[in-house]
């Protein structure tokens, strides 16, 4: 661009847009996003969504692009997208998570896409109509999506049973079922229709996973794993998937399901003497419009048993690390299976008839 005399105007020496956001510490970013500092460190460690501005002898700091990615991940998770998938979308939304080259005045970064924009692009790619836009479009996932949109529950169950036999639970969950569930959820949020598809697909998936569980027997002499979601959490399917995946590893399971009162969980722990207790939480539950984070039971609330079971937490509801103590948080189904298998292997003593403390 030149002025009327044909002389270029003086070049800008700095970008006023980027200056206020140039470098933020972890505490400032946590306040801006409304999350715990521990959550930011977890996202950095697990998913690579960390600060990219680094100067020798100083702490790494968050750039404006870093903050935009983190905000996108947070909003996607609040809408029910898994942490791993939210991180993948966030990392792909702008540039790679590397420090920006210095000394390049006038360069502005495009803002990260909003959650609604991400869903809109997915809908456009799917072509609209009775089509599910898949984030990962394997042939098996596309076939399952077509059957689900046709409300053919028997076909959905048969496809999932076949996939479970070929791939096993973890790969079927990650590569076939989750992409379709995410696509159906995207479609419902963008169009307001399709909740019946999600319900049918969830019922079919549960039937297929339970059939997989029945085909395996646990090893004798092993202490079981208790699977539950404390009230008012109502999501069951992740627990069913974990139960089937543990069955493939011959780990005994006591499935207590969702909406379980804490007192009932404590009674079950005393009666079964488990090696571990796994609690699922999908997300914060609104009470009078105010998000209510899940509460982790204390060691005493889990029941007076010896040896005490390990406590493992799964699901985005635990992501913000408001819980304390020695509980272990797992990011996905694969990590949950590996963690629980290792715990049952490490604590292989058979349960006695009564484990209550005297």
ROPA-787187 format. One record per residue: x, y negated, z negated of N, C-alpha, C in turn. Coordinates in pm, whole numbers, plus 50000, padded with zeros to 5 digits. Last residue first. Layout:
<gumis>
XYZXYZXYZ ...
</gumis>
This chain:
<gumis>
487825544343762487185546943631487695537043530 486915539444101487845537543990487105539343859 485795563844332485515552544247486505551544133 486025584844499487155576144492486885564044405 485155618644519484795605744461486035597344447 486335637944676484875637344670484395624144611 488995623144872488465631444766486965629744758 490245624045208489445617545103489025627444997 493675632545282492235635145294491475628445181 496125609545400495675618045291494175620145300 497195592845587496605605245636496105614245524 497975565045673497275569045550496515581745581 499065563245923499925560045809499305564445677 496905569146084498075577946088498965575845967 495245547946031494795561445993495945571345996 496835527246135496465527445993496015541245949 497015533446406498245533346325497915533746176 494335530546477494985543746490496235544246405 494015503146433493285512646350493865526646360 495735492046629495895488846487495235499346400 494765502446872496145505246830496325502846681 492135491846869492365506346869493775509546819 492655464146873491895470046763492145485046754 493955461147116494705458746993493975464546873 491805467647288493045475247293493835473447163 489905447747230489625461847202490905470047197 491565418847081490755425647181490605440347145 492875407646860492375398846965491415405847061 492545410946507492915416846635492195409246746 493805402746189492925398946299493435404946429 493875417045870494535416546001493515412946107 494035404145534493305409745647494105408045776 495075394345298495915403245377495145409945490 494085359745271494375372945218495165381245316 491405342045443492715342945379492915357145330 489745325545715489865336245617491285336345562 490065307945911489645302245783489705312845673 490865314546170491715318046057491335310545930 489435312446402489965300146345490765302246217 488495337946477489655332146545490265320346471 486315351546398487415350846302488595343046356 484675350946617484225344446496485305343046391 485705366546821486045352246818485585344946694 486905398446690485895389646748486245375046732 487785415346385487775414146529486665405046576 489835424946114488815415846165488915414746316 490405449145870490735444746005489565436746058 491755459445573490665451545631491135445945764 492475491545432492925479545504491705472645564 491155503045117491245503445263491815490545319 493025512944828492135503244893492275504245044 493065547444722493725534944762492765525744836 490435535044527491885536744535492175548744624 487835510644494488335523544542489855523244543 485415491744445486535495644358486985509744396 484615470444719484375482444640485615486544565 484865446444841484825458144928484575471044851 485185428144640483845429444699483735441544791 487925429544594487005434844492485615436944550 488885417044823489225431144799488295437244694 486185397344966487425399144891487685414044870 484915393445298484805398645161486165399745095 484785363345474485495376045459485335381045316 482155348045641482875349245516483515363145507 481955328145939481755340545864482625340745739 480835293845938481835303945968481595316645887 478165278446061478545285145938479565295945970 477305246946197477965259846214478415265546080 474165233346149475555232446106476205246046122 471485236446204472295229046300473755227946264 470635252745999470155238846003471015230246094 473275271146082472305270145974471885255545964 474645290846335474125277746296473095279046185 477565309746312476115309946318475565296946263 480465315746503479795308346397478295308346419 480765349346643480985334946637480235328746521 480985377046619480965370946752481225356046747 482805398246424482045385746421482135379146557 483265429846265483145421946388482375409146359 485515447046065484355438246066484375429746193 486645477845955486685468346066485385460546066 488555492145709487235486445737487405476145847 490425522445668490315508545710488845504945726 490205546945548491545541445564491495526645598 487465550245309488045548945442489495544245439 485605563745117487045562445099487795560545230 482835567145109483585573545219485095572845202 481775554244887481335567944918482185574845022 482925528944890483135537644774482815552144809 481935519645136483385521145116483665530445000 479205518345086479705527745187481205530145171 479105497944896478665511444860479215521844957 480015476445053480785480744937480405494944895 477885474845238479245478045284480095483145168 475815467545068475745480445136477115484545189 476705441944994476555452444892476515466344955 476525428245236477845430845177477765441845072 474285441445484474535433845360475885437745301 474695440345832474855448545712475055439545590 474365433346100473435428145998473505436345868 475405463246291475325448846258474355446046144 477035494946189476295485846275476245471446225 478325516246082477255510446002476495499646076 479985544946157479395533246221478215528246138 482795558546074481485556846009480905543746062 484955580746247484335567546235483035568546156 488105596546296486735596946244486205583046214 489885597846595489805590946467488365591646418 490545607246848490235616946742490225610746603 490645588947046491895591146973491715600646854 488035587647124489005592947220490345596047154 487025574546900486705588646919487655595147019 487875548846953488515556146844488225571046853 486125542847163487565542847188488325550147077 483645544347033483945553847141485435554447168 483945522946851483685536446802484035546846907 484205501647029485335505346944485165519346889 481605501647138482765503847224483975508047141 480105495846911479885508546980481075511847069 481045470146856481255480746759481085494546823 480135455947083481575457447058481895468346957 477215459047046477935465747154479455466547130 476035443446844476335457446818477305463346920 475475412946684476055419546801476505433746765 474495398646462473635408446526474225415846644 475195385946144475765389346275474975400746339 474445376145892473395378745991473915382446130 475725407745776474585399245809474975384445801 478755420645918477975416245805476835407045848 479265448946100479195434346113478265429646002 481525477646105480305470346067480405455846107 483045508546054482805497746150481495490846115 485545525745883484185520345876484075508445971 487355554545952487315540045968485855535745964 488345582045731487635575545841487895560545846 491215602345688490275593045629489625584945741 491535635645809491825621445825490775613145752 490845662345803491745657445700492075642745711 490655669646157490285672146017491305666145922 490045645946414490985655246352490595657346206 486835644946579487925638946504488805649846442 485895652046913485855655546772487055649646701 483905639747184485195641047115484965644646968 481455634647295482285644747362483615646947292 480225613647167479795627247133480675638047194 481325591247291481675594247151481355608747118 480045591547536481485593847531481915597647390 477505584847458477715598047517479195601547518 477985558747375477625568747274477785582847330 478485546747623479555547447523479235557747416 475965549047747477145555447806478255557047703 474345533847573474045548047598475265555347653 475565508847596475545515747467475265530547485 475065503147865476435504547818476485512047685 472285501047862472925511447943474355513947895 471985478647693471395491547656472045502947733 473345459447847473835462947713473265476347667 471715458248074473095462748086473665466847951 469335448247962469345461448026470765466848035 470225423247868469665432947776469715446947836 471075410848106472035413347997471515423947902 468655409548241469755417248297470775420648189 467185392148088466735406048095467815415148153 468445368448135468645374548004468195389048004 468095355248378468935367048375469145373348239 468295319048383467625331848412468625343248399 469615295248365468525297648271467795310648293 471815288948517470505289048583469335290648487 474045288748352473975278848459472595278048524 473655309048167473915295548118473785285048227 473255331148338472165326748251472405312348204 475775332648459474585330148542473425325148455 477405338748242477615326348318476355322748397 476365364148178476255353048083476435339548151 477095378248406475665376848374475455365348276 479895376248378479215370448494477735368448470 480285390648140480665376448146479965369548263 479385415848220478705408948110479025393948112 481325420648419479905419448456479125412348347 483745421448274483555411648382482095409748421 483135443148086483265429248042483125419148156 483065466948254481895461948182482015447148145 485625469248395484325471648458483195464448384 487895462948248487925461148393486565462748460 487415467147969488115455148016487915452548165 485955491647955485475479547887486085467047949 487625508748097486245506448143485685493748081 489925507747937489975502448073488575500048129 488855519247696489465505947697489495500047837 487785545147763486945534447710487585520747730 488675560448082488675559147938487945546547894 488585565048356489475554648305489645554748154 486855587048405488055584848485489055575848415 484835585748212485545598348233486865596248308 484005559548242484575563748115485345576848130 482905560548499484105552648475484775556648345 480675576748453481705581148546483005573648524 479285560148274479715573548230480835578748321 478775538448443479645536748327480145550148275 477035549948631478305543948674479275542548557 474895557748463475655567848538477005562348583 473995532748369474505542748276475365552948348 473155521148612474195514748530474825524848435 471125538848688472325537648771473465531148692 469285534248482469865547548499471145547048581 468615507048522469345511148403469985524748417 468335485148741468385499748750469245504948636 468045458248799467415463748679467295478948687 469575447048991468395454349037467615460548923 471645438148835470735428148890469475434548947 472845463448786472265455648677471285445348729 473735470649040472745479048973472065471348860 475585449849085474435451549175473345459849108 477425454648878476675442048883475445443248972 478465479448952477705478448828476865465648828 479805471649186478715481349191477835480849068 481705454249079480705449149173479525458749185 483195471948920482465461048856481395455548949 484285488649118483425494349015482595483548948 485845470149268484695476949329483745482849226 486525440249073486875453649116485655460249180 486705410249027485775417249115486255430749163 486535390348771487425401048816486565410648898 484425373148759485765367448745486815377648789 481615373948969482535381148882483885374348880 478415363448985479765359249020480725365448921 475735382149090476545378848973477935375249021 472775373149262474165377549270474865373249142 470275364149374470395374949277471785381249287 471385330549444470425341349454470625351549344 474965324449494473615321149450472695333049461 477555330349563476605328849672475195325749630 479685331849394478825343449403477775342049511 480825306949409481545318049472480645330149488 478905292749263479055290149406479775301549476 479365303149008478075305449072478165303249222 481935293748962481715308148967480405311349036 481465266448960482275271949068482095286949078 479915265348726479325261448854480125267148969 481735272648526480605281348556479985278148691 483435250648542483965264048567482835273548600 481695230448470482245230548605482815244148640 481215237148204480095237648300480595237748443 483755233248096483175246648096482045247748196 485715211848313484855214448199484315228648208 489145213148414487715214248443486925216948317 491505188248311491095202248315489595203048341 492335160648528491805166148404491415180748421 495455157948694494015159648707493485165448576 497915134948584497425148648592495915148748611 499725110948769498645113848676498205128148697 502545091948810501975105048832500925107648726 503815067948755502655067548845502025080948869 507195079048734506115069648705504995070948806 509025101348631508185101348751506995092248726 510695107448414511115097448512510315097448639 510575143448365510615129548319510965120348435 508285169448431509535162848465509475148348424 506665185648156506595178048280507915170948304 507105218948035507295204648019507275197548153 504455242048120505865238448115505995223548093 502125259548189502425253848059503925251348044 501045249048515501615258748425502055251948297 498105228248538499415232848583499915243148486 494915237548505495695225948546497005230248608 493655262148469492845250548500493645238548548 494885284748384494765283048529494105269948568 494645282848111495985282048169495935279648319 491855286348087492475273748047493855272248110 491485312748172490875301848247491555288548214 492955325747970493325327548112492755316148196 491575318347738492965313947757493385315047903 489165331447784489185316847772490585311447795 490035357947776489525352547903489515337347899 490825359547505491785362347611491335356447745 488415352847363489615344547354490595346847469 485395355447566486405361147478487645352247472 482685332447554483745338647633484825343847537 480805318247404480765332847401481805339747484 481005291547379479925296247466479925311447479 483255288447230481995285047165480805289847248 485125294447430484905303947321483605301247248 484965271147585484585283947643484305294247534 485945252247401484555251347448484085264547511 488635260947365487725260247251486265260247297 489645258047626489585271247563488585271347448 489435230047655488675238847743488555252747682 491235222047459489835218247446488955226947534 493625231947565493135237147438491665233747418 493845216347799493715230947807493115236647679 494095190847684492955193747772492745208847785 496525193547548495305191347472494065194547556 498295196447766498185206947665496855205747590 497955171547888497535183547959497385195247862 499095154747697497665153347728497135165747800 501315175847496501025165647596499515164747618 502485181947170501465184847271501305173047365 505915189847088504695182047073503775184547193 508465204646887507695204347011506365197346986 510635184046690509615194346703508905193046837 514055177246787512725173146742511745184746760 516445184746901516465180446761515125176246707 515455175547222516485181847141516475175947000 511995177547279513215169647283514205175747185 509245188847460510305192147366511505183147389 505975196147529506925184947523507985188147418 504175216647507505175217747613506195206447611 502495237047267503035223947307504155225447408 500665265547404501345257947301501825244547352 499405290747494498795277547501499385268747390 500185317347487501065307847554500475293947569 498695335747342498275332847479499165322847552 499835340147087499165351047159498995348247308 501085315947008501785328746998501165339547087 499115296447059500455295347118501135308947121 497025305946907496835304747052498185303247123 498245303746652497845316846704497675316346855 498525276246631499735284546633499435298446685 495835269046629496705264346737497975272846745 495055281046386494465285446513495335281246631 496475266446198496805280546218496235286146347 495115242746204496465243146262496915257446285 491675246846300492745247646202494105247646273 489815222146488490215235846457491335235346354 489085198046613488255203646507488545218046477 490595184346792489775195346844488845201146739 491835165146629491115160846749490165171746799 493095180646434492015171446396491175167546517 494965194046598493965201746523492805192846481 496515172646685495715180146783494625188146712 497685165046442496845155546514495955162646616 499145188246377498075183646288497125174046359 501015190146586500005200546572498855195946483 501485157746749501865168846664500715178446646 501685145647080500925147046957501435159046880 502585124547328503155134547238502395134647107 500965109147508502245114847548502705126047458 498635095547515498535109847491499875116747506 499175069147579498625071847447498615086647412 500365073147849501135068547735500495071747601 498825079748067499435090447993500055086047861 497945054948161496945064848121497575075248031 500145039948233499425035948112498405046248068 503145050448332501745053948354500955050548228 505635027148439505115037248349503645039348377 506335009548636507425016348565506925026648468 505215004448964504915005448822506015013448754 506974983749199506544996949154506254996649005 505724953449340506674960449252506104973749206 504324956749677504314951649540505304959249454 505914951949992505334961149892505354954849755 504914927750216505934931250118505334940450014 503094917550387503824929150432504924933350337 501544897750294502774893450357503614905150405 499394910250170499144903650297500414899250366 500974940950038500124929150028500044922350164 500574977350081501334964950089500394953250072 500855012050000500005000050000500894987550000 
</gumis>
